């Protein structure tokens, strides 16, 4: 069976898994599901097969790489040789904290500046109107989903006046789309990892960010269908003037400060999660010895078993499935940062049979679908609406599962259309 056909089969199998996990199958809006599936396929067709799409991708990719290159000016001024990448004069080797995490600060400040200058708002509201009309979302859901393409948990602030009165289905959709997407402030991080082996990675991550919204909506609205009438069903809410900084410099200062907190948070999270997983792996050495296993059990290995059949559904060669399953398992506990770094390493070592595997995994890993993000998104929403904290918290783990299905669905869309072009 052609691998593209396997991806198509996987696309609908994942939909079936969401249907089986639905809390109310009779209430599912099949109009939203069909429109969401159609929108995903249309985006995939435009990205991979539209004549001239490559030129558009090259343009977007070049713009992001130019921004990434500009970010090095401040980093090298502050850190000197520590910021020099391997191969550059004076480099002492790869140091994630000094060569990659500063990108988060730069992109966060840039996003804040563009928001202040009203460059991003028309794009956000344009996407919001498309999502509301095609997917049947409430205005608040559509605005939040569109904001997710450009920012992260901060998207909740765009609909803050409506959070207190949102329905359970709306909350679930907010959590799911939040975890199945990545913010522009962290996009540069993944580009820095993969640009050497996949020169067009920036353009593809941008398309993955757009693609993940209808994927997240489809899964969320199947798992927790809408059974009430949302307050903003008939309109997209207006912008909140209180969210805008008083001047451009204030916006840049606030954005850089937020980026610093995010970079520090990512670093702290990696230290904590890698250490805890290493501790659990040591505990697993005992049963490995008792069972006389040739290879000791690890948490990542056990999760890779879970993801093995799901990885096969992405439509990648069987020889690449074990590595893909391991990367997807890593993402759940070690975050997508570690998974993307390992993807870049494996690709540079020639560990994959086909280049299309790299493209598919770039899409499938593009999301905050990991354990730590449950605490981040649930905690962020609960802080804004403490009266409904328990209700939001009760949806966290289900939203993680839904977000994981959504990211795998975007991987299937890539698998249906990509030939692996652009991977070195």
NUDOSE-830668 format. One line per field, with one value per residue (C-alpha): x, y, z; residue in three letters. Coordinates in steps of 0.1 Angstrom, whole numbers, plus 2048, in hexadecimal, padded with zeros to 3 digits. Layout:
xx X | ...
yy Y | ...
zz Z | ...
resn ALA | ...
% end
This chain:
xx 800 | 80E | 819 | 803 | 7E5 | 7F1 | 7F1 | 7CE | 7C2 | 7D3 | 7C2 | 7A0 | 7AB | 7B5 | 792 | 783 | 798 | 78A | 766 | 76C | 778 | 75A | 746 | 726 | 727 | 704 | 70D | 72A | 726 | 72F | 72E | 74B | 75E | 759 | 763 | 781 | 78D | 788 | 79B | 7B8 | 7B9 | 7B6 | 7D3 | 7E8 | 7E0 | 7E9 | 809 | 817 | 808 | 7FD | 812 | 827 | 824 | 849 | 851 | 839 | 84A | 86C | 861 | 852 | 86F | 889 | 876 | 877 | 89B | 8A3 | 892 | 8A5 | 8C5 | 8BD | 8B8 | 8DC | 8E8 | 8DD | 8E6 | 90A | 90E | 904 | 913 | 930 | 93F | 925 | 90B | 920 | 911 | 926 | 93B | 93D | 95E | 963 | 947 | 94C | 930 | 90A | 8FB | 8D5 | 8D2 | 8E8 | 8E2 | 8BD | 8A9 | 8B1 | 89D | 87E | 884 | 889 | 86A | 855 | 860 | 85A | 837 | 82F | 83B | 827 | 808 | 80C | 810 | 7F0 | 802 | 7F6 | 7D3 | 7C5 | 7D4 | 7C6 | 7A3 | 7A4 | 7AC | 792 | 777 | 781 | 781 | 75F | 74E | 75D | 75F | 740 | 754 | 749 | 75A | 76F | 77B | 784 | 797 | 7AA | 7B3 | 7BE | 7D3 | 7E4 | 7F5 | 809 | 80B | 808 | 7F5 | 7F2 | 7D6 | 7BE | 7C1 | 7B1 | 790 | 794 | 773 | 760 | 773 | 75D | 73E | 74D | 73E | 751 | 756 | 765 | 77D | 787 | 78D | 7A3 | 7B8 | 7BB | 7C4 | 7DC | 7EF | 7EE | 7FF | 81F | 824 | 838 | 84F | 85A | 859 | 87C | 888 | 87E | 88B | 8AD | 8AE | 8A3 | 8AE | 8CF | 8BE | 89C | 8A2 | 87D | 873 | 867 | 84D | 841 | 83E | 829 | 812 | 811 | 806 | 7E8 | 7E0 | 7DF | 7C2 | 7A7 | 7B7 | 7B4 | 790 | 785 | 793 | 787 | 764 | 761 | 76F | 75A | 73E | 72C | 70B | 704 | 701 | 722 | 71F | 733 | 724 | 71A | 739 | 75E | 765 | 776 | 79A | 79F | 7B1 | 7BF | 7D6 | 7E9 | 808 | 809 | 825 | 83C | 85A | 843 | 837 | 85A | 865 | 846 | 84B | 870 | 868 | 84E | 866 | 880 | 867 | 85E | 883 | 88A | 86B | 875 | 898 | 88A | 871 | 88C | 8A2 | 886 | 876 | 897 | 8A2 | 881 | 880 | 8A4 | 89A | 87C | 893 | 8AA | 88C | 883 | 8A5 | 899 | 87D | 894 | 8AD | 892 | 885 | 8A8 | 8A1 | 8BC | 8B4 | 8A9 | 886 | 883 | 864 | 86B | 86D | 84C | 83B | 84A | 837 | 817 | 81F | 82B | 809 | 801 | 823 | 81B | 7FB | 80E | 818 | 83E | 853 | 852 | 878 | 873 | 855 | 86A | 87D | 85D | 84B | 868 | 867 | 842 | 846 | 861 | 84B | 831 | 849 | 868 | 856 | 858 | 879 | 88C | 878 | 881 | 8A5 | 8A6 | 894 | 8AF | 8CB | 8BB | 8B6 | 8D9 | 8E6 | 8D2 | 8BD | 89D | 896 | 883 | 885 | 85F | 861 | 872 | 857 | 83B | 84B | 851 | 82B | 822 | 83A | 82E | 81A | 81B | 80B | 81F | 81A | 829 | 811 | 7F3 | 7FF | 808 | 7E6 | 7D0 | 7E2 | 7E1 | 7BB | 7B4 | 7C7 | 7B0 | 790 | 796 | 771 | 772 | 795 | 789 | 775 | 792 | 7AA | 793 | 797 | 7BD | 7C8 | 7AC | 7B7 | 7DB | 7CF | 7B9 | 7D6 | 7ED | 7D3 | 7D1 | 7F7 | 7F8 | 7DB | 7F0 | 80D | 7F5 | 7EB | 810 | 814 | 7F8 | 808 | 82E | 849 | 864 | 870 | 886 | 897 | 8BD
yy 800 | 822 | 836 | 854 | 83C | 830 | 855 | 859 | 83A | 846 | 868 | 857 | 83D | 85A | 869 | 848 | 847 | 86A | 85D | 83F | 857 | 86F | 876 | 87C | 86E | 879 | 89D | 89E | 8B9 | 8A7 | 8C7 | 8D4 | 8B3 | 8B1 | 8D6 | 8D1 | 8B3 | 8C5 | 8E3 | 8CE | 8BC | 8DD | 8EC | 8CD | 8CF | 8F4 | 8EF | 8D1 | 8D0 | 8F4 | 901 | 91D | 910 | 909 | 92D | 939 | 921 | 92C | 950 | 949 | 933 | 94E | 968 | 952 | 949 | 96E | 975 | 958 | 965 | 988 | 979 | 96E | 992 | 999 | 975 | 977 | 99A | 98E | 96B | 96D | 94B | 939 | 943 | 937 | 919 | 8FA | 901 | 926 | 937 | 936 | 91C | 906 | 8EE | 8ED | 8FB | 8FC | 916 | 930 | 928 | 91F | 92B | 950 | 94D | 94A | 96C | 97C | 96D | 976 | 99A | 99B | 98C | 9A6 | 9C2 | 9B6 | 9B3 | 9D7 | 9E3 | 9D1 | 9BC | 99A | 9A4 | 9A4 | 981 | 974 | 981 | 975 | 952 | 955 | 95D | 940 | 928 | 934 | 932 | 911 | 8FE | 90B | 918 | 933 | 954 | 950 | 92E | 93A | 958 | 943 | 929 | 944 | 954 | 932 | 934 | 952 | 950 | 936 | 934 | 95A | 954 | 94F | 974 | 97C | 96C | 973 | 986 | 966 | 94B | 94B | 943 | 92A | 908 | 8E7 | 8E0 | 903 | 8FD | 8DB | 8EB | 906 | 8EC | 8D5 | 8EF | 8FF | 8DE | 8D3 | 8F3 | 906 | 92B | 942 | 949 | 925 | 91E | 92D | 913 | 8F6 | 908 | 90B | 8E6 | 8DB | 8F5 | 8E3 | 8C3 | 8D2 | 8F4 | 8FB | 8F1 | 914 | 916 | 8F3 | 8FB | 91A | 904 | 8EA | 905 | 90E | 8EA | 8E0 | 8F8 | 8E5 | 8C4 | 8CE | 8DA | 8BA | 8A4 | 8BB | 8BE | 898 | 890 | 8AB | 8B7 | 8D7 | 8D2 | 8F6 | 917 | 92B | 950 | 95B | 943 | 95F | 975 | 978 | 98D | 9AF | 9B5 | 9BE | 9E0 | 9D7 | 9BD | 9D7 | 9E7 | A0D | A11 | 9FC | 9FC | 9F0 | 9D4 | 9C9 | 9CA | 9B6 | 99D | 999 | 994 | 97A | 969 | 968 | 957 | 93E | 936 | 932 | 91D | 906 | 902 | 8FB | 8E2 | 8D0 | 8CD | 8C0 | 8A8 | 899 | 894 | 884 | 86D | 863 | 85B | 846 | 834 | 82A | 81C | 808 | 7F8 | 7E1 | 7D0 | 7CF | 7BB | 7A4 | 79C | 798 | 7B0 | 7B5 | 7DA | 7EC | 7FB | 820 | 837 | 843 | 81F | 816 | 834 | 82C | 80A | 81E | 835 | 819 | 812 | 837 | 83E | 824 | 836 | 855 | 844 | 842 | 824 | 807 | 80A | 82E | 825 | 81C | 83D | 850 | 83F | 847 | 86C | 86E | 85D | 876 | 893 | 888 | 888 | 89C | 8B7 | 8BE | 8D1 | 8B0 | 89D | 8B7 | 8B7 | 891 | 893 | 8AA | 893 | 874 | 885 | 892 | 86F | 860 | 84B | 84E | 839 | 855 | 87B | 87D | 86E | 88E | 8A4 | 88F | 88F | 8B4 | 8B8 | 89C | 8AB | 8CE | 8D3 | 8D8 | 8B6 | 8AB | 8A6 | 8C7 | 8DB | 8CD | 8DF | 8FF | 902 | 8F6 | 90C | 92A | 927 | 91F | 93E | 953 | 942 | 934 | 92D | 912 | 904 | 8E1 | 8DF | 8EA | 8D2 | 8B5 | 8B9 | 8BB | 898 | 892 | 8B1 | 8A4 | 884 | 898 | 8AF | 891 | 883 | 8A5 | 8A7 | 884 | 88E | 8AB | 892 | 87D | 89B | 8A1 | 87C | 87D | 899 | 89B | 88B | 894 | 8B1 | 8CA | 8B2 | 8AF
zz 800 | 7F7 | 816 | 80C | 80E | 830 | 83C | 82E | 841 | 860 | 85D | 860 | 87A | 891 | 88B | 895 | 8B5 | 8BE | 8B7 | 8CE | 8E9 | 8E6 | 905 | 8F0 | 8CD | 8C5 | 8CB | 8B2 | 898 | 878 | 865 | 87A | 876 | 850 | 84C | 863 | 84F | 82E | 83B | 845 | 823 | 811 | 825 | 81E | 7F9 | 7F7 | 80B | 7F9 | 7D6 | 7CC | 7AF | 7BD | 7E1 | 7E2 | 7D9 | 7F5 | 80D | 804 | 80A | 82C | 835 | 82B | 840 | 85F | 85A | 856 | 877 | 887 | 879 | 887 | 8A9 | 8AA | 8AB | 8CF | 8DB | 8CE | 8DC | 8FE | 8FF | 8E7 | 8DE | 8F2 | 8D8 | 8BA | 8A9 | 8A2 | 883 | 88A | 893 | 8B9 | 8BF | 8DE | 8D2 | 8D4 | 8F4 | 8F3 | 90F | 8FD | 8D8 | 8D6 | 8F4 | 8EE | 8CD | 8E3 | 8F2 | 8D0 | 8C0 | 8DF | 8DD | 8B7 | 8BB | 8D6 | 8BF | 8A1 | 8B7 | 8C3 | 8A0 | 896 | 87C | 88A | 894 | 870 | 86B | 88B | 885 | 861 | 86C | 888 | 86F | 859 | 876 | 883 | 862 | 856 | 877 | 888 | 8A6 | 8BE | 8B8 | 8D8 | 8CE | 8AB | 8B8 | 8D1 | 8B6 | 89D | 8B9 | 8BF | 89D | 8AA | 8D0 | 8EB | 90C | 909 | 8F0 | 90E | 915 | 8F3 | 8FF | 925 | 928 | 91C | 92F | 94E | 939 | 920 | 91B | 924 | 8FE | 8F9 | 916 | 907 | 8E5 | 8F4 | 907 | 8E9 | 8CF | 8E7 | 8EC | 8C7 | 8BB | 8C1 | 8C7 | 8B0 | 8CD | 8CE | 8A8 | 8A4 | 8BD | 8A6 | 887 | 897 | 89D | 87A | 861 | 85A | 84E | 843 | 834 | 82F | 852 | 85C | 840 | 849 | 86E | 865 | 851 | 86D | 885 | 86E | 867 | 88B | 893 | 87E | 889 | 8AD | 8A8 | 897 | 8B3 | 8CF | 8C2 | 8BE | 8E1 | 8F3 | 8DB | 8E1 | 8F3 | 8FE | 8EC | 8EF | 8F7 | 8D8 | 8BF | 8A7 | 8A7 | 8AB | 8CB | 8C6 | 8D0 | 8F5 | 8F6 | 918 | 908 | 8F4 | 903 | 907 | 8ED | 8D7 | 8EF | 90B | 8F5 | 8EC | 911 | 91B | 8FF | 907 | 92C | 923 | 90C | 928 | 93F | 923 | 91B | 940 | 944 | 926 | 935 | 958 | 949 | 936 | 955 | 96A | 950 | 944 | 968 | 972 | 954 | 95B | 97F | 973 | 95A | 977 | 98A | 96B | 96B | 987 | 974 | 955 | 96A | 978 | 956 | 947 | 92B | 911 | 911 | 931 | 932 | 930 | 931 | 90D | 901 | 911 | 902 | 8E0 | 8E2 | 8E6 | 8C9 | 8B2 | 8A1 | 8A0 | 88F | 875 | 86D | 863 | 843 | 849 | 83F | 858 | 85D | 86A | 881 | 8A0 | 89F | 898 | 8B5 | 8CC | 8C3 | 8C8 | 8EA | 8F3 | 8EB | 904 | 922 | 917 | 902 | 8DD | 8E2 | 8EA | 8CE | 8B4 | 8BF | 8BB | 89A | 88D | 89A | 88B | 869 | 868 | 870 | 853 | 86A | 855 | 836 | 824 | 826 | 828 | 84B | 857 | 847 | 857 | 879 | 877 | 875 | 88E | 8A9 | 8A4 | 8C4 | 8EA | 8EE | 90D | 932 | 93D | 926 | 938 | 957 | 943 | 930 | 94C | 965 | 94E | 948 | 96D | 978 | 962 | 96E | 991 | 996 | 97A | 982 | 98A | 96A | 955 | 968 | 961 | 93C | 93C | 935 | 91C | 90A | 908 | 8F8 | 8E0 | 8D7 | 8D1 | 8B8 | 8A7 | 8A3 | 894 | 87D | 86F | 86A | 856 | 840 | 839 | 831 | 818 | 803 | 80A | 7F5 | 80D | 7F7 | 809 | 821 | 81C
resn UNK | UNK | UNK | UNK | UNK | UNK | UNK | UNK | UNK | UNK | UNK | UNK | UNK | UNK | UNK | UNK | UNK | UNK | UNK | UNK | UNK | UNK | UNK | UNK | UNK | UNK | UNK | UNK | UNK | UNK | UNK | UNK | UNK | UNK | UNK | UNK | UNK | UNK | UNK | UNK | UNK | UNK | UNK | UNK | UNK | UNK | UNK | UNK | UNK | UNK | UNK | UNK | UNK | UNK | UNK | UNK | UNK | UNK | UNK | UNK | UNK | UNK | UNK | UNK | UNK | UNK | UNK | UNK | UNK | UNK | UNK | UNK | UNK | UNK | UNK | UNK | UNK | UNK | UNK | UNK | UNK | UNK | UNK | UNK | UNK | UNK | UNK | UNK | UNK | UNK | UNK | UNK | UNK | UNK | UNK | UNK | UNK | UNK | UNK | UNK | UNK | UNK | UNK | UNK | UNK | UNK | UNK | UNK | UNK | UNK | UNK | UNK | UNK | UNK | UNK | UNK | UNK | UNK | UNK | UNK | UNK | UNK | UNK | UNK | UNK | UNK | UNK | UNK | UNK | UNK | UNK | UNK | UNK | UNK | UNK | UNK | UNK | UNK | UNK | UNK | UNK | UNK | UNK | UNK | UNK | UNK | UNK | UNK | UNK | UNK | UNK | UNK | UNK | UNK | UNK | UNK | UNK | UNK | UNK | UNK | UNK | UNK | UNK | UNK | UNK | UNK | UNK | UNK | UNK | UNK | UNK | UNK | UNK | UNK | UNK | UNK | UNK | UNK | UNK | UNK | UNK | UNK | UNK | UNK | UNK | UNK | UNK | UNK | UNK | UNK | UNK | UNK | UNK | UNK | UNK | UNK | UNK | UNK | UNK | UNK | UNK | UNK | UNK | UNK | UNK | UNK | UNK | UNK | UNK | UNK | UNK | UNK | UNK | UNK | UNK | UNK | UNK | UNK | UNK | UNK | UNK | UNK | UNK | UNK | UNK | UNK | UNK | UNK | UNK | UNK | UNK | UNK | UNK | UNK | UNK | UNK | UNK | UNK | UNK | UNK | UNK | UNK | UNK | UNK | UNK | UNK | UNK | UNK | UNK | UNK | UNK | UNK | UNK | UNK | UNK | UNK | UNK | UNK | UNK | UNK | UNK | UNK | UNK | UNK | UNK | UNK | UNK | UNK | UNK | UNK | UNK | UNK | UNK | UNK | UNK | UNK | UNK | UNK | UNK | UNK | UNK | UNK | UNK | UNK | UNK | UNK | UNK | UNK | UNK | UNK | UNK | UNK | UNK | UNK | UNK | UNK | UNK | UNK | UNK | UNK | UNK | UNK | UNK | UNK | UNK | UNK | UNK | UNK | UNK | UNK | UNK | UNK | UNK | UNK | UNK | UNK | UNK | UNK | UNK | UNK | UNK | UNK | UNK | UNK | UNK | UNK | UNK | UNK | UNK | UNK | UNK | UNK | UNK | UNK | UNK | UNK | UNK | UNK | UNK | UNK | UNK | UNK | UNK | UNK | UNK | UNK | UNK | UNK | UNK | UNK | UNK | UNK | UNK | UNK | UNK | UNK | UNK | UNK | UNK | UNK | UNK | UNK | UNK | UNK | UNK | UNK | UNK | UNK | UNK | UNK | UNK | UNK | UNK | UNK | UNK | UNK | UNK | UNK | UNK | UNK | UNK | UNK | UNK | UNK | UNK | UNK | UNK | UNK | UNK | UNK | UNK | UNK | UNK | UNK | UNK | UNK | UNK | UNK | UNK | UNK | UNK | UNK | UNK | UNK | UNK | UNK | UNK | UNK | UNK | UNK | UNK | UNK | UNK | UNK | UNK | UNK | UNK | UNK | UNK | UNK | UNK | UNK | UNK | UNK
% end
